Amino acid sequence: MLGRCVQAGAQAQCQTECAPGEHACAFDGASSELSCNEQGLWGEPSACEAGASCRVGTAGALGCLDCVGS
């Protein structure tokens, strides 16, 4: 089962928050990232390594990277 159980009237359904392996940044250049786990849920923010920052590209968040080329 992926995601969280969400009440929908008398029924409940499982909804994912994200796709496993997906990354999210609070903003481009943030010092931490969120990663989506195997259950389709966002984990706790994790700090980027020294010299890295969470980067957002044209297709979405790329996660913590040392450098992004043009």
PDB file of N, CA, C and O in Angstrom, chain B, residues numbered from 101:
ATOM      1  N   MET B 101       0.843  -1.168   0.000  1.00  0.00           N
ATOM      2  CA  MET B 101       0.000   0.000   0.000  1.00  0.00           C
ATOM      3  C   MET B 101       0.893   1.237   0.000  1.00  0.00           C
ATOM      4  O   MET B 101       1.837   1.322   0.785  1.00  0.00           O
ATOM      5  N   LEU B 102       0.599   2.189  -0.872  1.00  0.00           N
ATOM      6  CA  LEU B 102       1.350   3.430  -0.956  1.00  0.00           C
ATOM      7  C   LEU B 102       0.549   4.577  -0.380  1.00  0.00           C
ATOM      8  O   LEU B 102      -0.672   4.624  -0.533  1.00  0.00           O
ATOM      9  N   GLY B 103       1.225   5.501   0.280  1.00  0.00           N
ATOM     10  CA  GLY B 103       0.604   6.741   0.710  1.00  0.00           C
ATOM     11  C   GLY B 103      -0.057   6.677   2.061  1.00  0.00           C
ATOM     12  O   GLY B 103       0.253   5.826   2.895  1.00  0.00           O
ATOM     13  N   ARG B 104      -0.985   7.609   2.258  1.00  0.00           N
ATOM     14  CA  ARG B 104      -1.715   7.753   3.515  1.00  0.00           C
ATOM     15  C   ARG B 104      -3.175   7.375   3.298  1.00  0.00           C
ATOM     16  O   ARG B 104      -3.715   7.527   2.202  1.00  0.00           O
ATOM     17  N   CYS B 105      -3.796   6.887   4.348  1.00  0.00           N
ATOM     18  CA  CYS B 105      -5.222   6.592   4.300  1.00  0.00           C
ATOM     19  C   CYS B 105      -5.960   7.914   4.546  1.00  0.00           C
ATOM     20  O   CYS B 105      -5.757   8.560   5.574  1.00  0.00           O
ATOM     21  N   VAL B 106      -6.814   8.311   3.601  1.00  0.00           N
ATOM     22  CA  VAL B 106      -7.531   9.578   3.682  1.00  0.00           C
ATOM     23  C   VAL B 106      -9.026   9.296   3.698  1.00  0.00           C
ATOM     24  O   VAL B 106      -9.541   8.599   2.823  1.00  0.00           O
ATOM     25  N   GLN B 107      -9.720   9.838   4.690  1.00  0.00           N
ATOM     26  CA  GLN B 107     -11.163   9.666   4.803  1.00  0.00           C
ATOM     27  C   GLN B 107     -11.860  10.461   3.704  1.00  0.00           C
ATOM     28  O   GLN B 107     -11.563  11.638   3.500  1.00  0.00           O
ATOM     29  N   ALA B 108     -12.780   9.821   3.004  1.00  0.00           N
ATOM     30  CA  ALA B 108     -13.561  10.464   1.948  1.00  0.00           C
ATOM     31  C   ALA B 108     -15.026  10.103   2.167  1.00  0.00           C
ATOM     32  O   ALA B 108     -15.532   9.159   1.559  1.00  0.00           O
ATOM     33  N   GLY B 109     -15.709  10.851   3.035  1.00  0.00           N
ATOM     34  CA  GLY B 109     -17.085  10.523   3.398  1.00  0.00           C
ATOM     35  C   GLY B 109     -17.097   9.264   4.237  1.00  0.00           C
ATOM     36  O   GLY B 109     -16.358   9.159   5.216  1.00  0.00           O
ATOM     37  N   ALA B 110     -17.943   8.294   3.855  1.00  0.00           N
ATOM     38  CA  ALA B 110     -18.028   7.026   4.584  1.00  0.00           C
ATOM     39  C   ALA B 110     -16.909   6.075   4.172  1.00  0.00           C
ATOM     40  O   ALA B 110     -16.721   5.036   4.805  1.00  0.00           O
ATOM     41  N   GLN B 111     -16.176   6.409   3.138  1.00  0.00           N
ATOM     42  CA  GLN B 111     -15.097   5.572   2.610  1.00  0.00           C
ATOM     43  C   GLN B 111     -13.743   6.172   2.962  1.00  0.00           C
ATOM     44  O   GLN B 111     -13.652   7.327   3.378  1.00  0.00           O
ATOM     45  N   ALA B 112     -12.721   5.395   2.795  1.00  0.00           N
ATOM     46  CA  ALA B 112     -11.350   5.869   2.937  1.00  0.00           C
ATOM     47  C   ALA B 112     -10.583   5.394   1.721  1.00  0.00           C
ATOM     48  O   ALA B 112     -10.895   4.353   1.142  1.00  0.00           O
ATOM     49  N   GLN B 113      -9.591   6.152   1.345  1.00  0.00           N
ATOM     50  CA  GLN B 113      -8.778   5.756   0.204  1.00  0.00           C
ATOM     51  C   GLN B 113      -7.319   6.066   0.481  1.00  0.00           C
ATOM     52  O   GLN B 113      -6.994   6.925   1.301  1.00  0.00           O
ATOM     53  N   CYS B 114      -6.450   5.356  -0.212  1.00  0.00           N
ATOM     54  CA  CYS B 114      -5.021   5.560  -0.057  1.00  0.00           C
ATOM     55  C   CYS B 114      -4.577   6.562  -1.114  1.00  0.00           C
ATOM     56  O   CYS B 114      -4.847   6.377  -2.301  1.00  0.00           O
ATOM     57  N   GLN B 115      -3.893   7.624  -0.685  1.00  0.00           N
ATOM     58  CA  GLN B 115      -3.402   8.640  -1.605  1.00  0.00           C
ATOM     59  C   GLN B 115      -1.910   8.850  -1.382  1.00  0.00           C
ATOM     60  O   GLN B 115      -1.455   8.953  -0.243  1.00  0.00           O
ATOM     61  N   THR B 116      -1.155   8.912  -2.468  1.00  0.00           N
ATOM     62  CA  THR B 116       0.268   9.203  -2.348  1.00  0.00           C
ATOM     63  C   THR B 116       0.463  10.712  -2.281  1.00  0.00           C
ATOM     64  O   THR B 116      -0.322  11.478  -2.840  1.00  0.00           O
ATOM     65  N   GLU B 117       1.505  11.121  -1.597  1.00  0.00           N
ATOM     66  CA  GLU B 117       1.877  12.526  -1.531  1.00  0.00           C
ATOM     67  C   GLU B 117       2.882  12.857  -2.624  1.00  0.00           C
ATOM     68  O   GLU B 117       2.974  14.000  -3.074  1.00  0.00           O
ATOM     69  N   CYS B 118       3.638  11.842  -3.047  1.00  0.00           N
ATOM     70  CA  CYS B 118       4.741  12.060  -3.978  1.00  0.00           C
ATOM     71  C   CYS B 118       5.081  10.732  -4.652  1.00  0.00           C
ATOM     72  O   CYS B 118       4.563   9.680  -4.277  1.00  0.00           O
ATOM     73  N   ALA B 119       5.945  10.798  -5.636  1.00  0.00           N
ATOM     74  CA  ALA B 119       6.425   9.592  -6.319  1.00  0.00           C
ATOM     75  C   ALA B 119       7.721   9.137  -5.650  1.00  0.00           C
ATOM     76  O   ALA B 119       8.613   9.959  -5.442  1.00  0.00           O
ATOM     77  N   PRO B 120       7.855   7.843  -5.304  1.00  0.00           N
ATOM     78  CA  PRO B 120       9.089   7.366  -4.670  1.00  0.00           C
ATOM     79  C   PRO B 120      10.331   7.820  -5.432  1.00  0.00           C
ATOM     80  O   PRO B 120      10.407   7.695  -6.654  1.00  0.00           O
ATOM     81  N   GLY B 121      11.306   8.352  -4.686  1.00  0.00           N
ATOM     82  CA  GLY B 121      12.540   8.858  -5.286  1.00  0.00           C
ATOM     83  C   GLY B 121      12.486  10.331  -5.663  1.00  0.00           C
ATOM     84  O   GLY B 121      13.513  10.918  -6.003  1.00  0.00           O
ATOM     85  N   GLU B 122      11.305  10.936  -5.610  1.00  0.00           N
ATOM     86  CA  GLU B 122      11.146  12.351  -5.952  1.00  0.00           C
ATOM     87  C   GLU B 122      11.792  13.226  -4.871  1.00  0.00           C
ATOM     88  O   GLU B 122      11.845  12.837  -3.704  1.00  0.00           O
ATOM     89  N   HIS B 123      12.277  14.394  -5.257  1.00  0.00           N
ATOM     90  CA  HIS B 123      12.884  15.347  -4.331  1.00  0.00           C
ATOM     91  C   HIS B 123      12.072  16.632  -4.315  1.00  0.00           C
ATOM     92  O   HIS B 123      11.365  16.940  -5.275  1.00  0.00           O
ATOM     93  N   ALA B 124      12.176  17.384  -3.219  1.00  0.00           N
ATOM     94  CA  ALA B 124      11.530  18.685  -3.117  1.00  0.00           C
ATOM     95  C   ALA B 124      12.445  19.629  -2.360  1.00  0.00           C
ATOM     96  O   ALA B 124      13.164  19.221  -1.448  1.00  0.00           O
ATOM     97  N   CYS B 125      12.412  20.903  -2.751  1.00  0.00           N
ATOM     98  CA  CYS B 125      13.182  21.957  -2.103  1.00  0.00           C
ATOM     99  C   CYS B 125      12.198  23.033  -1.653  1.00  0.00           C
ATOM    100  O   CYS B 125      11.215  23.301  -2.343  1.00  0.00           O
ATOM    101  N   ALA B 126      12.455  23.651  -0.499  1.00  0.00           N
ATOM    102  CA  ALA B 126      11.625  24.767  -0.053  1.00  0.00           C
ATOM    103  C   ALA B 126      11.745  25.920  -1.055  1.00  0.00           C
ATOM    104  O   ALA B 126      10.778  26.642  -1.300  1.00  0.00           O
ATOM    105  N   PHE B 127      12.938  26.083  -1.629  1.00  0.00           N
ATOM    106  CA  PHE B 127      13.207  27.092  -2.657  1.00  0.00           C
ATOM    107  C   PHE B 127      14.521  26.708  -3.332  1.00  0.00           C
ATOM    108  O   PHE B 127      15.285  25.911  -2.787  1.00  0.00           O
ATOM    109  N   ASP B 128      14.790  27.264  -4.508  1.00  0.00           N
ATOM    110  CA  ASP B 128      16.037  26.963  -5.208  1.00  0.00           C
ATOM    111  C   ASP B 128      17.205  27.511  -4.394  1.00  0.00           C
ATOM    112  O   ASP B 128      17.248  28.707  -4.103  1.00  0.00           O
ATOM    113  N   GLY B 129      18.145  26.655  -4.026  1.00  0.00           N
ATOM    114  CA  GLY B 129      19.292  27.051  -3.229  1.00  0.00           C
ATOM    115  C   GLY B 129      19.123  26.760  -1.745  1.00  0.00           C
ATOM    116  O   GLY B 129      19.966  27.160  -0.942  1.00  0.00           O
ATOM    117  N   ALA B 130      18.044  26.066  -1.362  1.00  0.00           N
ATOM    118  CA  ALA B 130      17.800  25.736   0.044  1.00  0.00           C
ATOM    119  C   ALA B 130      18.914  24.839   0.578  1.00  0.00           C
ATOM    120  O   ALA B 130      19.587  24.152  -0.189  1.00  0.00           O
ATOM    121  N   SER B 131      19.101  24.851   1.891  1.00  0.00           N
ATOM    122  CA  SER B 131      20.181  24.067   2.504  1.00  0.00           C
ATOM    123  C   SER B 131      19.766  22.643   2.863  1.00  0.00           C
ATOM    124  O   SER B 131      20.575  21.882   3.394  1.00  0.00           O
ATOM    125  N   SER B 132      18.510  22.271   2.578  1.00  0.00           N
ATOM    126  CA  SER B 132      18.044  20.908   2.847  1.00  0.00           C
ATOM    127  C   SER B 132      17.064  20.483   1.762  1.00  0.00           C
ATOM    128  O   SER B 132      16.581  21.305   0.983  1.00  0.00           O
ATOM    129  N   GLU B 133      16.779  19.179   1.728  1.00  0.00           N
ATOM    130  CA  GLU B 133      15.844  18.639   0.742  1.00  0.00           C
ATOM    131  C   GLU B 133      14.890  17.664   1.413  1.00  0.00           C
ATOM    132  O   GLU B 133      15.163  17.138   2.492  1.00  0.00           O
ATOM    133  N   LEU B 134      13.776  17.439   0.753  1.00  0.00           N
ATOM    134  CA  LEU B 134      12.842  16.388   1.138  1.00  0.00           C
ATOM    135  C   LEU B 134      12.962  15.290   0.100  1.00  0.00           C
ATOM    136  O   LEU B 134      13.127  15.573  -1.086  1.00  0.00           O
ATOM    137  N   SER B 135      12.883  14.050   0.530  1.00  0.00           N
ATOM    138  CA  SER B 135      12.896  12.913  -0.392  1.00  0.00           C
ATOM    139  C   SER B 135      11.650  12.085  -0.156  1.00  0.00           C
ATOM    140  O   SER B 135      11.203  11.928   0.980  1.00  0.00           O
ATOM    141  N   CYS B 136      11.092  11.558  -1.234  1.00  0.00           N
ATOM    142  CA  CYS B 136       9.897  10.729  -1.162  1.00  0.00           C
ATOM    143  C   CYS B 136      10.315   9.270  -0.927  1.00  0.00           C
ATOM    144  O   CYS B 136      11.170   8.744  -1.639  1.00  0.00           O
ATOM    145  N   ASN B 137       9.713   8.626   0.068  1.00  0.00           N
ATOM    146  CA  ASN B 137      10.082   7.244   0.386  1.00  0.00           C
ATOM    147  C   ASN B 137       9.288   6.241  -0.457  1.00  0.00           C
ATOM    148  O   ASN B 137       8.470   6.628  -1.292  1.00  0.00           O
ATOM    149  N   GLU B 138       9.537   4.962  -0.228  1.00  0.00           N
ATOM    150  CA  GLU B 138       8.908   3.883  -1.009  1.00  0.00           C
ATOM    151  C   GLU B 138       7.397   3.824  -0.812  1.00  0.00           C
ATOM    152  O   GLU B 138       6.690   3.265  -1.651  1.00  0.00           O
ATOM    153  N   GLN B 139       6.893   4.387   0.277  1.00  0.00           N
ATOM    154  CA  GLN B 139       5.451   4.376   0.541  1.00  0.00           C
ATOM    155  C   GLN B 139       4.727   5.568  -0.081  1.00  0.00           C
ATOM    156  O   GLN B 139       3.518   5.715   0.099  1.00  0.00           O
ATOM    157  N   GLY B 140       5.449   6.421  -0.809  1.00  0.00           N
ATOM    158  CA  GLY B 140       4.832   7.580  -1.449  1.00  0.00           C
ATOM    159  C   GLY B 140       4.583   8.722  -0.483  1.00  0.00           C
ATOM    160  O   GLY B 140       3.675   9.526  -0.692  1.00  0.00           O
ATOM    161  N   LEU B 141       5.394   8.804   0.590  1.00  0.00           N
ATOM    162  CA  LEU B 141       5.249   9.860   1.593  1.00  0.00           C
ATOM    163  C   LEU B 141       6.539  10.666   1.690  1.00  0.00           C
ATOM    164  O   LEU B 141       7.631  10.121   1.529  1.00  0.00           O
ATOM    165  N   TRP B 142       6.409  11.973   1.953  1.00  0.00           N
ATOM    166  CA  TRP B 142       7.580  12.813   2.156  1.00  0.00           C
ATOM    167  C   TRP B 142       8.216  12.488   3.491  1.00  0.00           C
ATOM    168  O   TRP B 142       7.516  12.367   4.497  1.00  0.00           O
ATOM    169  N   GLY B 143       9.526  12.345   3.518  1.00  0.00           N
ATOM    170  CA  GLY B 143      10.267  12.132   4.749  1.00  0.00           C
ATOM    171  C   GLY B 143      10.590  13.472   5.401  1.00  0.00           C
ATOM    172  O   GLY B 143      10.166  14.527   4.930  1.00  0.00           O
ATOM    173  N   GLU B 144      11.340  13.411   6.480  1.00  0.00           N
ATOM    174  CA  GLU B 144      11.794  14.626   7.154  1.00  0.00           C
ATOM    175  C   GLU B 144      12.864  15.307   6.292  1.00  0.00           C
ATOM    176  O   GLU B 144      13.584  14.627   5.561  1.00  0.00           O
ATOM    177  N   PRO B 145      12.976  16.638   6.368  1.00  0.00           N
ATOM    178  CA  PRO B 145      14.030  17.319   5.606  1.00  0.00           C
ATOM    179  C   PRO B 145      15.410  16.822   6.035  1.00  0.00           C
ATOM    180  O   PRO B 145      15.660  16.602   7.220  1.00  0.00           O
ATOM    181  N   SER B 146      16.295  16.648   5.063  1.00  0.00           N
ATOM    182  CA  SER B 146      17.669  16.260   5.374  1.00  0.00           C
ATOM    183  C   SER B 146      18.604  17.337   4.835  1.00  0.00           C
ATOM    184  O   SER B 146      18.418  17.834   3.724  1.00  0.00           O
ATOM    185  N   ALA B 147      19.601  17.689   5.624  1.00  0.00           N
ATOM    186  CA  ALA B 147      20.543  18.745   5.257  1.00  0.00           C
ATOM    187  C   ALA B 147      21.400  18.299   4.074  1.00  0.00           C
ATOM    188  O   ALA B 147      21.789  17.136   3.971  1.00  0.00           O
ATOM    189  N   CYS B 148      21.680  19.240   3.197  1.00  0.00           N
ATOM    190  CA  CYS B 148      22.600  18.974   2.090  1.00  0.00           C
ATOM    191  C   CYS B 148      24.023  18.935   2.647  1.00  0.00           C
ATOM    192  O   CYS B 148      24.312  19.554   3.672  1.00  0.00           O
ATOM    193  N   GLU B 149      24.904  18.210   1.972  1.00  0.00           N
ATOM    194  CA  GLU B 149      26.306  18.148   2.374  1.00  0.00           C
ATOM    195  C   GLU B 149      26.942  19.525   2.214  1.00  0.00           C
ATOM    196  O   GLU B 149      26.412  20.379   1.503  1.00  0.00           O
ATOM    197  N   ALA B 150      28.061  19.737   2.865  1.00  0.00           N
ATOM    198  CA  ALA B 150      28.781  21.009   2.764  1.00  0.00           C
ATOM    199  C   ALA B 150      29.075  21.328   1.298  1.00  0.00           C
ATOM    200  O   ALA B 150      29.563  20.470   0.563  1.00  0.00           O
ATOM    201  N   GLY B 151      28.786  22.528   0.881  1.00  0.00           N
ATOM    202  CA  GLY B 151      29.027  22.962  -0.494  1.00  0.00           C
ATOM    203  C   GLY B 151      27.892  22.650  -1.452  1.00  0.00           C
ATOM    204  O   GLY B 151      27.928  23.083  -2.604  1.00  0.00           O
ATOM    205  N   ALA B 152      26.889  21.911  -1.007  1.00  0.00           N
ATOM    206  CA  ALA B 152      25.757  21.556  -1.865  1.00  0.00           C
ATOM    207  C   ALA B 152      24.524  22.353  -1.446  1.00  0.00           C
ATOM    208  O   ALA B 152      24.451  22.853  -0.324  1.00  0.00           O
ATOM    209  N   SER B 153      23.567  22.464  -2.350  1.00  0.00           N
ATOM    210  CA  SER B 153      22.288  23.089  -2.028  1.00  0.00           C
ATOM    211  C   SER B 153      21.201  22.390  -2.824  1.00  0.00           C
ATOM    212  O   SER B 153      21.472  21.751  -3.840  1.00  0.00           O
ATOM    213  N   CYS B 154      19.984  22.518  -2.358  1.00  0.00           N
ATOM    214  CA  CYS B 154      18.841  21.894  -3.027  1.00  0.00           C
ATOM    215  C   CYS B 154      18.479  22.760  -4.232  1.00  0.00           C
ATOM    216  O   CYS B 154      18.193  23.949  -4.093  1.00  0.00           O
ATOM    217  N   ARG B 155      18.497  22.157  -5.391  1.00  0.00           N
ATOM    218  CA  ARG B 155      18.288  22.915  -6.626  1.00  0.00           C
ATOM    219  C   ARG B 155      17.000  22.503  -7.315  1.00  0.00           C
ATOM    220  O   ARG B 155      16.584  21.346  -7.263  1.00  0.00           O
ATOM    221  N   VAL B 156      16.382  23.480  -7.962  1.00  0.00           N
ATOM    222  CA  VAL B 156      15.153  23.271  -8.721  1.00  0.00           C
ATOM    223  C   VAL B 156      15.468  23.522 -10.185  1.00  0.00           C
ATOM    224  O   VAL B 156      15.980  24.585 -10.536  1.00  0.00           O
ATOM    225  N   GLY B 157      15.166  22.550 -11.045  1.00  0.00           N
ATOM    226  CA  GLY B 157      15.374  22.697 -12.482  1.00  0.00           C
ATOM    227  C   GLY B 157      14.052  22.939 -13.189  1.00  0.00           C
ATOM    228  O   GLY B 157      13.024  23.110 -12.533  1.00  0.00           O
ATOM    229  N   THR B 158      14.062  22.957 -14.495  1.00  0.00           N
ATOM    230  CA  THR B 158      12.847  23.213 -15.267  1.00  0.00           C
ATOM    231  C   THR B 158      11.809  22.106 -15.100  1.00  0.00           C
ATOM    232  O   THR B 158      10.615  22.351 -15.272  1.00  0.00           O
ATOM    233  N   ALA B 159      12.248  20.887 -14.767  1.00  0.00           N
ATOM    234  CA  ALA B 159      11.325  19.760 -14.600  1.00  0.00           C
ATOM    235  C   ALA B 159      10.963  19.524 -13.132  1.00  0.00           C
ATOM    236  O   ALA B 159      10.281  18.549 -12.816  1.00  0.00           O
ATOM    237  N   GLY B 160      11.413  20.403 -12.234  1.00  0.00           N
ATOM    238  CA  GLY B 160      11.117  20.227 -10.818  1.00  0.00           C
ATOM    239  C   GLY B 160      12.382  20.158  -9.994  1.00  0.00           C
ATOM    240  O   GLY B 160      13.474  20.448 -10.483  1.00  0.00           O
ATOM    241  N   ALA B 161      12.228  19.772  -8.739  1.00  0.00           N
ATOM    242  CA  ALA B 161      13.361  19.723  -7.816  1.00  0.00           C
ATOM    243  C   ALA B 161      14.331  18.615  -8.201  1.00  0.00           C
ATOM    244  O   ALA B 161      13.923  17.503  -8.538  1.00  0.00           O
ATOM    245  N   LEU B 162      15.613  18.931  -8.146  1.00  0.00           N
ATOM    246  CA  LEU B 162      16.669  17.972  -8.461  1.00  0.00           C
ATOM    247  C   LEU B 162      17.274  17.366  -7.205  1.00  0.00           C
ATOM    248  O   LEU B 162      17.927  16.325  -7.274  1.00  0.00           O
ATOM    249  N   GLY B 163      17.064  18.006  -6.055  1.00  0.00           N
ATOM    250  CA  GLY B 163      17.643  17.553  -4.802  1.00  0.00           C
ATOM    251  C   GLY B 163      18.948  18.271  -4.534  1.00  0.00           C
ATOM    252  O   GLY B 163      19.264  19.261  -5.193  1.00  0.00           O
ATOM    253  N   CYS B 164      19.710  17.776  -3.565  1.00  0.00           N
ATOM    254  CA  CYS B 164      20.982  18.393  -3.175  1.00  0.00           C
ATOM    255  C   CYS B 164      22.034  18.122  -4.243  1.00  0.00           C
ATOM    256  O   CYS B 164      22.284  16.974  -4.613  1.00  0.00           O
ATOM    257  N   LEU B 165      22.647  19.201  -4.733  1.00  0.00           N
ATOM    258  CA  LEU B 165      23.699  19.098  -5.752  1.00  0.00           C
ATOM    259  C   LEU B 165      24.847  20.013  -5.390  1.00  0.00           C
ATOM    260  O   LEU B 165      24.651  21.056  -4.765  1.00  0.00           O
ATOM    261  N   ASP B 166      26.064  19.615  -5.790  1.00  0.00           N
ATOM    262  CA  ASP B 166      27.241  20.466  -5.592  1.00  0.00           C
ATOM    263  C   ASP B 166      27.274  21.608  -6.580  1.00  0.00           C
ATOM    264  O   ASP B 166      27.631  22.730  -6.220  1.00  0.00           O
ATOM    265  N   CYS B 167      26.907  21.342  -7.818  1.00  0.00           N
ATOM    266  CA  CYS B 167      27.017  22.350  -8.866  1.00  0.00           C
ATOM    267  C   CYS B 167      26.011  22.025  -9.967  1.00  0.00           C
ATOM    268  O   CYS B 167      25.784  20.855 -10.277  1.00  0.00           O
ATOM    269  N   VAL B 168      25.416  23.045 -10.551  1.00  0.00           N
ATOM    270  CA  VAL B 168      24.501  22.863 -11.670  1.00  0.00           C
ATOM    271  C   VAL B 168      25.049  23.660 -12.846  1.00  0.00           C
ATOM    272  O   VAL B 168      25.259  24.869 -12.741  1.00  0.00           O
ATOM    273  N   GLY B 169      25.278  22.986 -13.954  1.00  0.00           N
ATOM    274  CA  GLY B 169      25.778  23.665 -15.146  1.00  0.00           C
ATOM    275  C   GLY B 169      24.680  24.410 -15.862  1.00  0.00           C
ATOM    276  O   GLY B 169      23.524  24.387 -15.439  1.00  0.00           O
ATOM    277  N   SER B 170      25.037  25.070 -16.943  1.00  0.00           N
ATOM    278  CA  SER B 170      24.044  25.857 -17.688  1.00  0.00           C
ATOM    279  C   SER B 170      23.149  24.963 -18.518  1.00  0.00           C
ATOM    280  O   SER B 170      22.257  25.455 -19.209  1.00  0.00           O
TER     281      SER B 170
END
